[in-house]
Amino acid sequence: MAGMKGNKNIFKGLGVTGAGIGLALSKFLSRYYGINARIIISGIAMVIVLLSIIVIALHKYYLAAAGIFLMAAPLFVAWYGMYLDNAIIVGVSLAAFFIISIIGAIAGRRIKKNKS
């Protein structure tokens, strides 16, 4: 994890790669499972996010792991709302995600200013 500090552009490449893999996986699974493919893909993404949080915590970056978990928690609720086919749960959890993201960005700037 310490080697990632100098390589900020790797995250942009990971995002593009993840989006491409997600689109390909969506096309492939929607042939076999139809509309339920989005629930399967979301479940796979949730497992990957949880494993990432565990790995980050094992590397003793507890604050980063807690921040990622707080941002991912509304997305887990959104997945459950998709599973139940409830648009209200999905909408509220996505709104919570954006609110938590804004609060996290503000808190991150304040923490960065205090460390300087």
C-alpha positions, 0 to 999 in steps of 0.5 A: 500500500505504501507504493501507491502514494507515488502512482496516482494515475493507476486509479484512473486506469483501474476505474476504466478497466473495471467499467469495461469488465463490468459492461462485458460481464453485464452483456454476458450474464444478461443473456442467461439471467435476463433482468436478474443479471444486475443483482448478480453483478452487484453482488459480485461487486459487493464481494470485491468491495468487502474483500478490498476493505478487509485487505486495506484493514489488514495493512493497518490503514484503519481510517481508510478502511472505515471511510470506504466502508462508510461510503459503501454501506449505502451501496449495500442497502441499494443492492438489497433494494434492487433484490427486493425490487424496491425503488424507494430503498434504492433511491434513498440509499443512492442519495445517502451515498452522495451525501456521505461522499460530499461529507467525506470530501470535506472531512478529507480536506480538513484532515489534510489541512490539519496534517500540513 
